[in-house]
Amino acid sequence: MTTALTLAWEAPTIRPHGMGEINKFGHRARRHNHVEDIDGVAIEELVATYGSPVFVSSERGLRRSIRHLRGLFERYWPTAVHGWSYKTNYTSAVCMILHQEGSLAEVVSQFEYDKARRLGVPGDCIVFNGPNKPRAAIHRALSEGARLHVDHFDELAMVSDVARELGRVVPIGLRLNFETGFTEAWSRFGFNLDSGQAEEAIRRIIADPYLRLAGLHTHIGTFILDPRAYGAAITTLCRVLGEAEALQGIPLDYLDIGGGFPSRNALQGLYLPPDQAVPDLEDYVRAIADALARGTADRGQPPITLIYESGRAVVDDHQQLITSVVGTKALPDGRRSAVLDAGVNALFTAFWYDHEVRMTRPATGVAADTVLYGPLCMNIDVVRRSIQLPPLVAGDRLVIANTGAYNNTQWMQFIEYRPAIALVLEAGGHCLIRAAETLDVMCQQDRLPPHLATIVPAPLRRVG
Ligand SMILES: Cc1ncc(COP(=O)(O)O)c(C=O)c1O
């Protein structure tokens, strides 16, 4: 039996070929299959409830994601522990999902430390990184048993001072940076190994009666596309571990490999699409575990604890942004463009990703090179510089994928209110996890001295 397909007739169109529309792998553009729901909740219901734009996280996706990564580590290096990188997404509900799944908190500022404590994370379940730790934050962290990773010599002196004040030996970690041969070293963070700085820091700690070296940390970068970089980093950490243990005469408690695994986003400038460019997470975990096994084989200790601080690989792919088309415009060079109600103010990652954009209705008309602008009255506000899309009309909804990492922390309070964040619940339904900003929120930190409290005595001159 054959089924008759009824398709609407469309007039044939001829249009010029645009640069970048095709490469040797074929069309960069995906098929324009549209999306009508997120985890079973209709897009229109989400917009009706929370407005547009709105970020929508998936509880099921987040839980699956961290369980998958944790499962890989359990298989290859069972003493591994995940530290949730707060700066990737510190929306409270997202942090709590990850803590419920067993992740420690990895924080890089006094604010993030305080936030983790307020959410109920015990001090000894916090890893405290970052180059700026005020004395009060160091005091609190050390008193509460956090794993503090020292970044530079001035901080080391302060940590030593606070430990003396506490009157007990404090375990601390050191952040190291070094060449892996695969990535450019992030040499501004931590102690440089190749220059001898790290060795000097280790000697100072060992000589300090109030300090004990407990861990070594590195974070080799972000969106690292070659798992071998992690093997190289672990090999170096293990070498330093051996040297430090020999010097100190006491074994260290852990190594911390930081974050940096990629998500499924398309980095701008990357030739291949993410499904070809991004290796499986298992390749990273295996590279780490193999190097750990080799590097600690002669240590004569139980398998060392490994902390990993994956941020974007855990959350990026489990949040989407629903945005609406405000208007469309033909550009003078013939391209199409659309103005959206969300731009780089909300979607900061548009600066470095070519986010996938999907429509919420079946496409009609011929796809063509389109520029997607945000709502800001600023030239920088471009969500996609070039994307193949069918003709858009005002009121269309678009769903921008993989927006869970670094947006709800780096977004700007600039020109527009920042939108709400909703969570589609694993048990069904959805709820608000962060309210959209209002005028009160925007103004609450302002203070008006009395003589500026009213516009009188300089009445406004009306125009005309
Ligand atoms: C110390 C540290 N840990 C973890 C992360 C999280 O990195 P990612 O999101 O690339 O996994 C970062 C991000 O820069 C970091 O600086």
Ligand as a Chemical Component Dictionary entry (heavy atoms), coordinates in Angstrom:
data_LIG
# 
_chem_comp.id                   LIG 
_chem_comp.type                 NON-POLYMER 
_chem_comp.pdbx_formal_charge   0 
_chem_comp.three_letter_code    LIG 
# 
loop_
_chem_comp_atom.comp_id 
_chem_comp_atom.atom_id 
_chem_comp_atom.alt_atom_id 
_chem_comp_atom.type_symbol 
_chem_comp_atom.charge 
_chem_comp_atom.model_Cartn_x 
_chem_comp_atom.model_Cartn_y 
_chem_comp_atom.model_Cartn_z 
_chem_comp_atom.pdbx_ordinal 
LIG C1 C1 C 0 39.865 25.667 37.865 1  
LIG C2 C2 C 0 38.765 25.329 36.931 2  
LIG N1 N1 N 0 38.096 24.183 37.095 3  
LIG C3 C3 C 0 37.075 23.844 36.285 4  
LIG C4 C4 C 0 36.688 24.654 35.251 5  
LIG C5 C5 C 0 35.543 24.228 34.373 6  
LIG O1 O1 O 0 35.980 24.111 33.078 7  
LIG P1 P1 P 0 35.065 23.464 31.929 8  
LIG O2 O2 O 0 33.761 24.149 31.960 9  
LIG O3 O3 O 0 35.833 23.733 30.681 10 
LIG O4 O4 O 0 34.960 21.986 32.237 11 
LIG C6 C6 C 0 37.370 25.864 35.035 12 
LIG C7 C7 C 0 36.996 26.749 33.919 13 
LIG O5 O5 O 0 37.710 27.580 33.447 14 
LIG C8 C8 C 0 38.442 26.203 35.900 15 
LIG O6 O6 O 0 39.124 27.348 35.739 16 
# 
loop_
_chem_comp_bond.comp_id 
_chem_comp_bond.atom_id_1 
_chem_comp_bond.atom_id_2 
_chem_comp_bond.value_order 
_chem_comp_bond.pdbx_ordinal 
LIG C1 C2 SING 1  
LIG C2 N1 SING 2  
LIG C2 C8 DOUB 3  
LIG N1 C3 DOUB 4  
LIG C3 C4 SING 5  
LIG C4 C5 SING 6  
LIG C4 C6 DOUB 7  
LIG C5 O1 SING 8  
LIG O1 P1 SING 9  
LIG P1 O2 DOUB 10 
LIG P1 O3 SING 11 
LIG P1 O4 SING 12 
LIG C6 C7 SING 13 
LIG C6 C8 SING 14 
LIG C7 O5 DOUB 15 
LIG C8 O6 SING 16 
# 
